[in-house]
Amino acid sequence: MKMTIKMPRVGETVDEVYLVNWNKNVGDVIAVGDSLMDVETDKATVEVPSPVAGTLLEIFFKDGDEIKTGDPIAICEGA
């Protein structure tokens, strides 16, 4: 089953972040808790863990893009 991964909230007052880099690529098998990407807030760089397990099928953002909390960031095919 395909699942949409959404950008989680990374801080109480953080509504948008900037993508630093993806730590996984399309086609990679991911597990719950794997580091999907690194994002930058106005105060820190934060790892975003995967909330699901499966195969990463599609990513929607590239390095430097602004991402808002709740935005779809990727599609995963469940294991």
The first five atom37 places (N, CA, C, CB, O) and aatype in JSON, in Angstrom:
{
  "aatype": [12, 11, 12, 16, 9, 11, 12, 14, 1, 19, 7, 6, 16, 19, 3, 6, 19, 18, 10, 19, 2, 17, 2, 11, 2, 19, 7, 3, 19, 9, 0, 19, 7, 3, 15, 10, 12, 3, 19, 6, 16, 3, 11, 0, 16, 19, 6, 19, 14, 15, 14, 19, 0, 7, 16, 10, 10, 6, 9, 13, 13, 11, 3, 7, 3, 6, 9, 11, 16, 7, 3, 14, 9, 0, 9, 4, 6, 7, 0],
  "atom_mask": [
    [1, 1, 1, 1, 1],
    [1, 1, 1, 1, 1],
    [1, 1, 1, 1, 1],
    [1, 1, 1, 1, 1],
    [1, 1, 1, 1, 1],
    [1, 1, 1, 1, 1],
    [1, 1, 1, 1, 1],
    [1, 1, 1, 1, 1],
    [1, 1, 1, 1, 1],
    [1, 1, 1, 1, 1],
    [1, 1, 1, 0, 1],
    [1, 1, 1, 1, 1],
    [1, 1, 1, 1, 1],
    [1, 1, 1, 1, 1],
    [1, 1, 1, 1, 1],
    [1, 1, 1, 1, 1],
    [1, 1, 1, 1, 1],
    [1, 1, 1, 1, 1],
    [1, 1, 1, 1, 1],
    [1, 1, 1, 1, 1],
    [1, 1, 1, 1, 1],
    [1, 1, 1, 1, 1],
    [1, 1, 1, 1, 1],
    [1, 1, 1, 1, 1],
    [1, 1, 1, 1, 1],
    [1, 1, 1, 1, 1],
    [1, 1, 1, 0, 1],
    [1, 1, 1, 1, 1],
    [1, 1, 1, 1, 1],
    [1, 1, 1, 1, 1],
    [1, 1, 1, 1, 1],
    [1, 1, 1, 1, 1],
    [1, 1, 1, 0, 1],
    [1, 1, 1, 1, 1],
    [1, 1, 1, 1, 1],
    [1, 1, 1, 1, 1],
    [1, 1, 1, 1, 1],
    [1, 1, 1, 1, 1],
    [1, 1, 1, 1, 1],
    [1, 1, 1, 1, 1],
    [1, 1, 1, 1, 1],
    [1, 1, 1, 1, 1],
    [1, 1, 1, 1, 1],
    [1, 1, 1, 1, 1],
    [1, 1, 1, 1, 1],
    [1, 1, 1, 1, 1],
    [1, 1, 1, 1, 1],
    [1, 1, 1, 1, 1],
    [1, 1, 1, 1, 1],
    [1, 1, 1, 1, 1],
    [1, 1, 1, 1, 1],
    [1, 1, 1, 1, 1],
    [1, 1, 1, 1, 1],
    [1, 1, 1, 0, 1],
    [1, 1, 1, 1, 1],
    [1, 1, 1, 1, 1],
    [1, 1, 1, 1, 1],
    [1, 1, 1, 1, 1],
    [1, 1, 1, 1, 1],
    [1, 1, 1, 1, 1],
    [1, 1, 1, 1, 1],
    [1, 1, 1, 1, 1],
    [1, 1, 1, 1, 1],
    [1, 1, 1, 0, 1],
    [1, 1, 1, 1, 1],
    [1, 1, 1, 1, 1],
    [1, 1, 1, 1, 1],
    [1, 1, 1, 1, 1],
    [1, 1, 1, 1, 1],
    [1, 1, 1, 0, 1],
    [1, 1, 1, 1, 1],
    [1, 1, 1, 1, 1],
    [1, 1, 1, 1, 1],
    [1, 1, 1, 1, 1],
    [1, 1, 1, 1, 1],
    [1, 1, 1, 1, 1],
    [1, 1, 1, 1, 1],
    [1, 1, 1, 0, 1],
    [1, 1, 1, 1, 1]
  ],
  "atom_positions": [
    [[0.85, -1.18, 0.0], [0.0, 0.0, 0.0], [0.9, 1.24, 0.0], [-0.97, 0.0, 1.23], [1.87, 1.32, 0.75]],
    [[0.56, 2.21, -0.84], [1.32, 3.46, -0.89], [0.9, 4.37, 0.25], [1.12, 4.16, -2.26], [-0.28, 4.49, 0.58]],
    [[1.9, 5.02, 0.84], [1.66, 5.94, 1.95], [2.35, 7.27, 1.67], [2.16, 5.34, 3.28], [3.47, 7.31, 1.15]],
    [[1.67, 8.35, 2.01], [2.26, 9.68, 1.9], [2.94, 10.02, 3.21], [1.18, 10.74, 1.53], [2.34, 9.92, 4.28]],
    [[4.19, 10.43, 3.12], [4.92, 10.89, 4.31], [4.82, 12.4, 4.33], [6.43, 10.4, 4.29], [5.12, 13.07, 3.34]],
    [[4.4, 12.95, 5.46], [4.24, 14.4, 5.6], [5.32, 14.96, 6.52], [2.84, 14.75, 6.15], [5.86, 14.27, 7.38]],
    [[5.62, 16.24, 6.3], [6.61, 16.92, 7.12], [6.09, 17.06, 8.54], [6.97, 18.3, 6.54], [5.06, 17.71, 8.75]],
    [[6.78, 16.47, 9.51], [6.33, 16.61, 10.9], [6.73, 17.96, 11.48], [6.92, 15.47, 11.77], [7.59, 18.66, 10.93]],
    [[6.13, 18.31, 12.57], [6.52, 19.52, 13.3], [7.84, 19.22, 14.0], [5.41, 19.97, 14.33], [7.96, 18.22, 14.7]],
    [[8.83, 20.08, 13.81], [10.15, 19.86, 14.41], [10.43, 20.79, 15.59], [11.23, 20.04, 13.37], [11.51, 20.74, 16.18]],
    [[9.47, 21.61, 15.93], [9.58, 22.5, 17.08], [8.24, 23.16, 17.32], [0.0, 0.0, 0.0], [7.43, 23.29, 16.41]],
    [[8.01, 23.58, 18.54], [6.71, 24.16, 18.89], [6.36, 25.4, 18.08], [6.69, 24.51, 20.36], [5.19, 25.62, 17.77]],
    [[7.34, 26.2, 17.73], [7.06, 27.44, 17.01], [7.56, 27.41, 15.56], [7.68, 28.61, 17.74], [7.59, 28.45, 14.89]],
    [[7.95, 26.23, 15.08], [8.5, 26.11, 13.73], [7.4, 25.67, 12.77], [9.69, 25.11, 13.7], [6.84, 24.59, 12.91]],
    [[7.1, 26.53, 11.78], [6.08, 26.21, 10.79], [6.67, 25.88, 9.42], [5.13, 27.35, 10.65], [5.99, 25.28, 8.58]],
    [[7.93, 26.25, 9.19], [8.59, 25.92, 7.94], [10.08, 25.7, 8.18], [8.38, 27.02, 6.89], [10.67, 26.26, 9.1]],
    [[10.64, 24.86, 7.33], [12.06, 24.52, 7.41], [12.63, 24.55, 5.99], [12.28, 23.11, 8.08], [11.88, 24.66, 5.02]],
    [[13.95, 24.47, 5.89], [14.62, 24.37, 4.6], [15.33, 23.03, 4.52], [15.63, 25.55, 4.4], [16.03, 22.62, 5.45]],
    [[15.14, 22.35, 3.4], [15.76, 21.04, 3.2], [17.26, 21.21, 2.99], [15.12, 20.31, 2.02], [17.69, 21.9, 2.06]],
    [[18.05, 20.57, 3.85], [19.5, 20.59, 3.71], [19.92, 19.48, 2.76], [20.21, 20.43, 5.09], [20.63, 19.73, 1.79]],
    [[19.48, 18.24, 3.03], [19.77, 17.12, 2.14], [18.91, 15.9, 2.5], [21.25, 16.75, 2.22], [18.47, 15.73, 3.64]],
    [[18.68, 15.07, 1.49], [18.03, 13.78, 1.71], [19.09, 12.78, 2.14], [17.29, 13.29, 0.42], [20.19, 12.76, 1.59]],
    [[18.77, 11.94, 3.13], [19.67, 10.88, 3.58], [19.29, 9.54, 2.95], [19.65, 10.78, 5.1], [20.02, 8.56, 3.1]],
    [[18.17, 9.5, 2.25], [17.7, 8.31, 1.53], [17.38, 8.73, 0.1], [16.45, 7.67, 2.23], [17.09, 9.9, -0.16]],
    [[17.43, 7.77, -0.81], [17.16, 8.02, -2.22], [15.95, 7.2, -2.66], [18.39, 7.68, -3.08], [15.58, 6.22, -2.02]],
    [[15.34, 7.61, -3.77], [14.25, 6.84, -4.35], [14.77, 5.43, -4.62], [13.72, 7.51, -5.66], [15.84, 5.24, -5.18]],
    [[13.97, 4.44, -4.2], [14.35, 3.04, -4.35], [14.93, 2.42, -3.1], [0.0, 0.0, 0.0], [15.01, 1.2, -2.98]],
    [[15.35, 3.27, -2.14], [15.9, 2.75, -0.89], [14.81, 2.14, -0.02], [16.63, 3.87, -0.12], [13.68, 2.63, 0.02]],
    [[15.16, 1.06, 0.68], [14.27, 0.48, 1.67], [14.52, 1.23, 2.97], [14.49, -1.07, 1.84], [15.67, 1.39, 3.39]],
    [[13.43, 1.69, 3.6], [13.55, 2.45, 4.85], [12.82, 1.73, 5.97], [13.01, 3.88, 4.68], [11.86, 1.0, 5.73]],
    [[13.27, 1.96, 7.18], [12.64, 1.42, 8.38], [12.12, 2.58, 9.22], [13.63, 0.53, 9.2], [12.58, 3.72, 9.07]],
    [[11.18, 2.3, 10.07], [10.68, 3.32, 10.99], [11.87, 3.84, 11.81], [9.55, 2.75, 11.93], [12.63, 3.07, 12.39]],
    [[12.01, 5.16, 11.84], [13.09, 5.78, 12.61], [14.34, 6.1, 11.8], [0.0, 0.0, 0.0], [15.2, 6.85, 12.27]],
    [[14.45, 5.54, 10.57], [15.6, 5.89, 9.73], [15.59, 7.39, 9.44], [15.57, 5.09, 8.41], [14.52, 7.99, 9.31]],
    [[16.74, 7.97, 9.34], [16.86, 9.39, 9.02], [16.56, 9.6, 7.54], [18.27, 9.93, 9.39], [17.34, 9.18, 6.68]],
    [[15.43, 10.26, 7.25], [15.05, 10.52, 5.86], [15.81, 11.71, 5.29], [13.56, 10.77, 5.77], [16.31, 11.65, 4.17]],
    [[15.88, 12.78, 6.07], [16.49, 14.0, 5.58], [16.91, 14.88, 6.74], [15.54, 14.75, 4.65], [16.49, 14.69, 7.88]],
    [[17.75, 15.86, 6.42], [18.14, 16.88, 7.38], [17.49, 18.18, 6.95], [19.7, 17.02, 7.48], [17.51, 18.53, 5.77]],
    [[16.92, 18.9, 7.91], [16.3, 20.19, 7.63], [16.86, 21.24, 8.56], [14.76, 20.11, 7.77], [17.36, 20.94, 9.64]],
    [[16.77, 22.49, 8.11], [17.3, 23.6, 8.9], [16.16, 24.5, 9.33], [18.35, 24.39, 8.09], [15.32, 24.9, 8.52]],
    [[16.14, 24.82, 10.62], [15.21, 25.81, 11.15], [15.99, 27.1, 11.34], [14.55, 25.33, 12.51], [17.16, 27.2, 10.94]],
    [[15.36, 28.09, 11.94], [16.09, 29.33, 12.19], [17.13, 29.16, 13.3], [15.12, 30.44, 12.56], [17.95, 30.05, 13.52]],
    [[17.09, 28.02, 14.01], [18.0, 27.83, 15.14], [18.89, 26.6, 15.07], [17.22, 27.76, 16.38], [19.92, 26.55, 15.74]],
    [[18.51, 25.6, 14.27], [19.26, 24.34, 14.29], [19.03, 23.53, 13.02], [18.87, 23.52, 15.51], [18.1, 23.78, 12.26]],
    [[19.91, 22.55, 12.83], [19.71, 21.54, 11.79], [19.2, 20.29, 12.49], [21.03, 21.25, 10.98], [19.75, 19.86, 13.5]],
    [[18.13, 19.71, 11.94], [17.42, 18.61, 12.6], [17.25, 17.46, 11.62], [16.04, 19.08, 13.13], [16.98, 17.67, 10.44]],
    [[17.4, 16.21, 12.12], [17.11, 15.02, 11.33], [15.61, 14.76, 11.37], [17.89, 13.8, 11.85], [14.97, 14.94, 12.41]],
    [[15.05, 14.34, 10.25], [13.64, 13.96, 10.19], [13.59, 12.44, 10.04], [12.88, 14.69, 8.99], [14.02, 11.91, 9.02]],
    [[13.06, 11.73, 11.06], [12.99, 10.27, 10.98], [11.77, 9.81, 10.19], [12.95, 9.67, 12.39], [10.77, 10.51, 10.1]],
    [[11.9, 8.61, 9.62], [10.78, 8.04, 8.87], [9.71, 7.53, 9.84], [11.27, 6.9, 7.95], [10.03, 6.84, 10.8]],
    [[8.44, 7.88, 9.59], [7.36, 7.36, 10.42], [6.85, 6.0, 9.93], [6.21, 8.36, 10.47], [6.01, 5.38, 10.58]],
    [[7.35, 5.54, 8.77], [6.87, 4.3, 8.16], [8.04, 3.46, 7.65], [5.9, 4.61, 7.0], [9.17, 3.94, 7.53]],
    [[7.74, 2.19, 7.34], [8.72, 1.29, 6.75], [8.27, 0.92, 5.34], [8.91, 0.02, 7.62], [7.07, 0.83, 5.07]],
    [[9.23, 0.71, 4.45], [8.91, 0.3, 3.09], [9.97, 0.79, 2.11], [0.0, 0.0, 0.0], [11.12, 1.01, 2.48]],
    [[9.55, 0.96, 0.85], [10.45, 1.42, -0.2], [10.08, 2.84, -0.58], [10.39, 0.49, -1.43], [8.92, 3.13, -0.85]],
    [[11.07, 3.7, -0.61], [10.85, 5.1, -0.97], [10.63, 5.19, -2.48], [12.06, 6.0, -0.52], [11.52, 4.88, -3.26]],
    [[9.43, 5.62, -2.89], [9.06, 5.66, -4.3], [9.26, 7.02, -4.95], [7.64, 5.26, -4.46], [9.61, 7.11, -6.13]],
    [[9.03, 8.08, -4.2], [9.07, 9.42, -4.78], [9.38, 10.44, -3.69], [7.73, 9.76, -5.49], [8.92, 10.3, -2.55]],
    [[10.17, 11.46, -4.04], [10.41, 12.58, -3.13], [9.97, 13.86, -3.83], [11.92, 12.66, -2.69], [10.1, 13.99, -5.05]],
    [[9.44, 14.8, -3.05], [8.83, 15.99, -3.63], [9.63, 17.28, -3.5], [7.51, 16.2, -3.01], [9.25, 18.3, -4.07]],
    [[10.74, 17.26, -2.77], [11.52, 18.47, -2.55], [12.99, 18.21, -2.84], [11.34, 18.97, -1.1], [13.46, 17.07, -2.77]],
    [[13.71, 19.29, -3.17], [15.15, 19.19, -3.4], [15.88, 20.1, -2.42], [15.51, 19.56, -4.87], [15.27, 20.95, -1.77]],
    [[17.18, 19.91, -2.31], [17.99, 20.7, -1.39], [17.72, 22.19, -1.56], [19.49, 20.41, -1.6], [17.68, 22.7, -2.68]],
    [[17.53, 22.87, -0.44], [17.29, 24.31, -0.44], [15.82, 24.7, -0.45], [0.0, 0.0, 0.0], [15.5, 25.85, -0.18]],
    [[14.93, 23.75, -0.76], [13.5, 24.07, -0.8], [12.94, 24.33, 0.59], [12.72, 22.93, -1.46], [13.37, 23.74, 1.58]],
    [[11.98, 25.23, 0.65], [11.24, 25.48, 1.88], [10.09, 24.47, 1.98], [10.7, 26.96, 1.92], [9.38, 24.23, 1.01]],
    [[9.94, 23.89, 3.17], [8.89, 22.9, 3.41], [8.09, 23.36, 4.62], [9.49, 21.47, 3.63], [8.66, 23.73, 5.65]],
    [[6.78, 23.34, 4.5], [5.9, 23.71, 5.62], [5.46, 22.46, 6.37], [4.68, 24.5, 5.11], [5.3, 21.4, 5.78]],
    [[5.25, 22.6, 7.67], [4.73, 21.5, 8.48], [3.45, 20.98, 7.84], [4.48, 21.96, 9.94], [2.55, 21.76, 7.51]],
    [[3.37, 19.67, 7.67], [2.19, 19.04, 7.09], [2.26, 18.84, 5.59], [0.0, 0.0, 0.0], [1.43, 18.12, 5.04]],
    [[3.25, 19.46, 4.91], [3.39, 19.25, 3.47], [3.75, 17.79, 3.19], [4.47, 20.2, 2.88], [4.54, 17.21, 3.93]],
    [[3.2, 17.2, 2.13], [3.66, 15.87, 1.72], [5.12, 15.99, 1.24], [2.75, 15.28, 0.59], [5.44, 16.87, 0.45]],
    [[5.99, 15.1, 1.73], [7.4, 15.17, 1.35], [7.83, 13.98, 0.5], [8.28, 15.26, 2.59], [8.8, 14.07, -0.25]],
    [[7.11, 12.85, 0.63], [7.52, 11.65, -0.1], [6.38, 10.64, -0.14], [8.77, 11.03, 0.54], [5.4, 10.73, 0.6]],
    [[6.55, 9.65, -1.04], [5.64, 8.52, -1.13], [6.45, 7.25, -0.85], [4.92, 8.45, -2.53], [7.56, 7.1, -1.35]],
    [[5.88, 6.36, -0.05], [6.53, 5.11, 0.31], [5.57, 3.97, 0.04], [6.98, 5.12, 1.79], [4.37, 4.08, 0.3]],
    [[6.09, 2.86, -0.47], [5.31, 1.63, -0.63], [5.57, 0.79, 0.6], [5.7, 0.86, -1.95], [6.71, 0.38, 0.85]],
    [[4.53, 0.52, 1.37], [4.67, -0.19, 2.63], [5.21, -1.59, 2.5], [0.0, 0.0, 0.0], [5.01, -2.28, 1.5]],
    [[5.9, -2.0, 3.54], [6.5, -3.35, 3.56], [5.47, -4.4, 3.92], [7.68, -3.4, 4.54], [5.79, -5.58, 3.98]]
  ]
}
